[in-house]
Structure formats: structure tokens, C-alpha cells
């Protein structure tokens, strides 16, 4: 018999909200909410719909747009979970929502962010989620403007790129940390200082063609290491986040890389063959590097590489790399060394992302 699965978010004594997955929980949640189990089926697949279980209570929550143009988390049904509950607040914050609203009574509560003295990675993660939502709005409004040009590297640039940049920087600038972007000249970063690098709209070609995915990507980097990151697939609503030493999640569920037979690459290598290790059987090209790295982080793909082409840029990979490393994956350069990121959006870098050092080494050798 097929098992029903859904996502369970449970507050820990530390105040964090951890996620567990259980087949029996869907029946418990349905009973608590007074709904047939089949009615919760959309919550299994839709990243904008979530069932929360906490302290023997349950809530069905949906992310949606308010008429005034901001995202909110709407509690459709609940049993004993207040709007202020840590699980509800954490979900709304991860979705980049500005408030939580009860769908039946219209009562609402603002989403509280981390305190000003909270760790920088926590404050970054909160504002990056909000920035992704602002970019989602800006990109949607800029769609089909007809304004398109070609950059020096041959990639397309739309008015949506500029709108996305402005929306993201307005939010992330509140951290007081240098922000580098694909859409601007680099600014100096002092040695030892943290810095943020973002690609406001990764996969512009996909966006222009209407072919998913396209994404918002932001990474917080310190001493060459991406210590926190967020990638939001703006086409599907999926969100990946990761913090060094804490872990990584996709739509609230902990993730980890794993061995497999699928390799993702950014593009075809100029008409040549794509080099893959002997264990790989499938090659995929999504056109969105930020999402590609997250697919390795969550185990959907075994590895990613750009070793047989001209390379990629730090803004394309920082957010996804933060997720990958937090999930337990690795990134090695073409000479087999750990990748170190520099505050330089012009220089290209070439590397392999995989679940483990041996698997990354195998791909380096296969290409070399």
C-alpha cells in the first residue's frame, strides 16, 4: 500500500523549528483538523502549502499574495496553534512573508525577525527570504516588457534583472554588509570582512523563454567560505536554505547529498561530449546553476561540474554552494582543492560539486 507523506515542523527546546517526515502524521493531522486524509494531499507536493504539527495540534497554512502586494502566510484551518506559535512564525519567515493571517477571522500578526544582536547568518537568512519575495514581485511586474539586450559574455539581460537587483539590495542592504551583484560593478571588500553576493535572477534565458527554472540566489561569504545561502526557484516556489554548522533544508525538510547516476551541467560544452564519471548514466541541463547546485545538495542529482567549459561566476554559485556545503556536500576545483570564493564577479571559476570528496575526485579525473 502506498504510504502518505507530509511535512511536520516541530519546535525544539532551543526555539528552533526542526522538521520530521512521517507517514502516520498525515492521518493524525487530518483527524486533528477534522478533514479526510485525502484533503491534505496537495500539501504533500505544493511548496506553497504546508501542514504543521506541534504539541498535539495542527494547522494547514498556505503562502499567498495579499491585494496590497506582499506575501502572507494564511492559516486555512487550525486546531490549537496560535498565529504566534514558533512553527507558524518560522514557516512564514522561511517563505519570505511579512505577516501571518487567520483565513476565517482575518486576524493577523506580523512576522518577527531575528534580534539585531542575533548571529549574522540568522539575520541574513531572514532578510534573504524576504528579498527573494520582493524579487518575485519585481520580476513578475517586469515580465513581457520587451526590453532585452545581450551582455558581453553572450548571456541575455532583461529589465527584470535590474528590477530584481534593486528589490534585493533594498532588503539585504539593511545588514550593513557589502553586497556584490551580477548587475553591478564590484565594490572593495576588506580582508576578513563578510560579504554578500547575489544573482537576483539566475536563469535569465529560461525566464525570457518561459522555460523553468529561474531563481533568486544569495550567499553570505566569510574568508572564502559561503557560510549561509538561500536559493528560491521563482517558477515553482521551492526554496533551499543552508547555514554552516546548522544544516540545509528544502521547503523546511532537512536535506543531504547522496550518490546517484545523474550529473547536471550548466550547458553543452561547445558541441563536444560531456565528461561524466563511470557511475553516471544521465546528464541534465536546467539552465539555472543556482538550482543545479541545490539539486546536488538535496540528492536529486549526484554531481555538477563546469570543468569542460569556460567556467562560471561567483554570483551564480555562492547561494547554492552555501546550501551544498551546509548539507554535507563538497566543492573541489579542477586541481582537486577545496573551492574558495573571492569577491570578484568578473573572474570565472571552474569546479565540481558532489556528495563526497571521492566522488568529486572521480569527476575531476574523468574530465581531466
N, C-alpha and C positions, 0 to 999 in steps of 0.2 A: 504494500500500500504506500502510495506517495505521502511523504511527510510534509506538513505545512510548516513554513519557517517565517519568522518575523523578527524584528529587531527589538531588543529590550535594553533600556537605558536605566541604570541603577545608581543612585548616589552612594558614594563611599564615605566613610567617616572623615576623610580628608577634605570633603567638599567637592572632590572631583566627581565626574559622572562617567562611569565605565559602562561598557556595552557587552551584553551577552546574547547569544543566539540559542533559542530553544524551540524544539518542535511542539512541546506541550503548552508553551506560553500563549500561543495563539488562541487555544481553547479557553485558557484562563482569562485572557484579555476579553474575549468575546462574551464570556459569561459575566464578567465584571461590568462590561459596558452595556449588557442587555442586548447584544447583537448576535446573529448567527455567525459562525466562524467564517463562512464564505464571504460575508460582507467586508471582512478585513483583508481580503485577498489583494486589493490594489496597494495596500501598504507594504506588501512584500516586494513589489517591483518598482514603485514610483518613488524616486528620491525626494519628492516634494510632499510625501505623505508618510506619517510615522505613527506607530503605536508605542506608547510609553507605559512601562510597568514600574511601579515604585511603591514600596511599603504596603503591598496588598491592594493597591489602587491602580487605575488605568486611565489613559487618555488617548484620544485619536486627534492628531494635530496635522494641519495642512499649511504649507507655505503658500501665500498668495499675495497679490498686489492690492494695495488699498487704492481707492479712487484718487487720493491725493498724491499718488506716485511714489510710495515707499513700500517695502516688503514688510509683511507681518506674519506672525505665526498664529493661526486661528485654531482654537480648541473646539473641534466639532462636537465631540462627546467626551465626557469625563465622569469619573467616579472617585471622588475624594482627593483629587490632585488640584491644588490651588494654582492660580496663574503664577504665583511667586515661587513655586516649587523649583528646586535646583535643576531637576531634569528638564522641565519645561523651559526654564531660562537658558540652560546650556544649549538645548536644541535650537532655540530661536537665535541665539548668538552665533552658533555654527552656520546657520542659514543666512546670516547677514541681515536679520530682521531688526527693526527698530522698536517693535513692541509685540506683546502677546495679547490677543483679544479673545474673549469668550464669544463664540459664534451666536449663541442664543440670546444672551443678555446685552451684548456689546460692551461689557465692562472690559477694561484693558489695563495693562501695566507696561511701563517702559522696560526695555531690556537693559539690565545693568552691566556695564563693562567692568574690567579689572580696575583695581585701585591704582592711583597714579604711582604708587611705590611698588607695584607688582613687578615681577620679572619682565624684562623687555620682550622676551619670546612670547609671553602670555598676552601682553598688550599688542604686540604685532599680530598675533593670530586673530585677536578680536577685531582689530581695525582692518586686517586684510580681508576678513569675511565680509565686513561692511563695504569695503572698497569694491569687492567683486560684485556685490549687489548694485552699487552705484554704476559700475561699468556695464552691467547687464542692462540697466535702463538707458544709459548713454548710447550703447551700441544699437539697441532696439530703435531708438529715435533716429539714429543716423542711417539706418538701413535704407537701401534703394535711393540714396541721394544722387547717385550717378557720378559722384566725384571720385575719380580713381587715377592714380599715376603709378609709375614704376620706379622703385628705388634703385640705387646704384648697383646693388647686388642682384638685381633682376626680380626681386620679390614685389608683390603688389602692395600699394598703400592706399587706404581709403580714408574718407573723412571720419569714419568710425574709429580709426586708430587714434586720431587726435582727440576725439571726444572721450575715448576710453582713458587715454593718458591723463587728461585734465581731471576726470572724475576720480581716478585712483589716487593721484598725487594730492588732491584736496583732502582726502581722508588720511592717507599714510603720512602726510607731512606733519600731522599732529604728534608724531612720535619724537620729533626733533632729531631724526637720524637722516643722513644723506640718502637721497633717493636717486638711483640711476634708472634710466628707462631706454628702451629701444627708440623712443620717439624724441630723444633729446641728446645734446652733446653731454659727454661725461663731465662730472664735477669732481674736483680733487677729494680724495678720502685719505685722512691721516693714518699712518701705520698704527694698528692696534684698535682703531675705531670700528664699530659695526657699521654696516651699510645695507641698504635695501636695494634690490634690483628687480624690476618688474617688466613683464611683457604684457601690456594692457589688453592686447588682442592677439594671441598666438593662433596661427592658422588663418591668417587674413585671406589667403587664397580660397580656403574652404568656405569662409564666411561669404566672400564675394560670389562664389558659385552656389551657395545654399547647400553645401555638402558637409555635414557634420564629420568630425567635431571642430569647434573653435573654443578657445578658452582664455580665461584670465589667469595669470601666473605671477606670483610674488614670492621672493625669498629673502630671508634675513641672513646675512653672511658676517661671520666674525673670524678673523685670522685665516681666511681662505676656506672655511668650512660653512656650508649652508646649515644653520642651526635651527631654522624654522621656515616652514613654507606652506603655501596654500595654492592649490590649482582648482579652479572652478570651470567645469565644462558648461559653457553658457548655452549649448544646444540641448543638452539632456537634463541639466540640473545637478549632475553628480559633482561632489566636492571631496577632494582629498586634502588632508592636513597632516603635518608632521612636525614634531618638536624633538630636538636632540635630547636623548636621555629619558624621554617620556613615551614615545611610540608614535605610530601613524594610524590614521583612520580613513576609511572611505564611507561617507554618509553615516558617520557615527559608529561604524563597525571596525574593530582593530584589524589591521592587515599585516601581511608578511609576504615577502617574495618566495618563490618556490621554483624548483626545476621544472622544465617543460620542453615542448617541441616547437614553440612559436617564438620567432625573433621579429621585432619591429625595427624598421629603419626609416629615416626621415624622407628619403626619396630614392629613385633609381640612380645608380652610380654612372651616369653618362653613357648609358647603353651597355655597360658591362654587367657581369653577373654579380649578385650579392653574395659576399662571403659569409658562410654560416658554419658553426661547429657541427661535428658529425651527429650530435644528438638532436639537432634541429630538423624539423620537417616542414615548417611553414614560415613564410615571410609575409609580413603585413606592412603596408604603408598607410598611415592615417592622415598625414599632412599636418599634424599638430604635435610637436615634440614634447610639450609640457604634459599632454595627456599620455603620450607614449611612455615616458618615464614613470608615470603613476601606474600604468598597466603592468610594468615590471614590479613596482613596489607592492601591488596588491595580488601578484601571482597570476594575472591574466595572461601575461607574456613572460617568457623565460629571460629575455635579454633585449637590449637595444644597443646599437652602435652606429657611429658615423665614420669609421676608420677608413673606408674605401671611397671617401668623397672629401670635399674641401673643408668640412668641419661645421661647427655651429657656434652660437654666441652665448655669452654668459646669461643674458636676459631670457634666452629660450629655455634654459635648463635649470636655473637656480631653484625655482619653486619646486619642480619635480624632483630634483636631486635631494632637497631637504626632506621630502616625503620618503624617497627611496632609502636614504641613509637612516632616517628615524625608524623605518620599518625593518631594518636589519640588512639591507642590500649594500652593494659596493659599487664604486665607480673607479675605473682604472684608465690611465692614459695609454697611448699606443706603445709606450715603453714599459708598461706594467706597473707604474707607480700610482699611488692614490692621487685623485684629481684635487687640485687646489684652485679655487676660484679667485680671480683678480678683478678689481673694479675697472674693467675695460670692456666696453660693449662693442668695440670695433674688431678686436682680435678674435680670430676663430680658434676653437679648441676641438680636439678630437679625442674621444674616449669610448669606453664600453661600460654599460650599466647591466648588472646581473645580480643574481641571488647570493653568490658567494665568490670568493677570490678564485678558486679553481675554475669555476665556470667562466668568469671574466677572462682569466688567463687563456682558457681554451679558445675563446673567441678572438683574443689578440693574436694567438698563434695561427688561427685559421686564416685570418686576414693577412697577417704578415708573411 
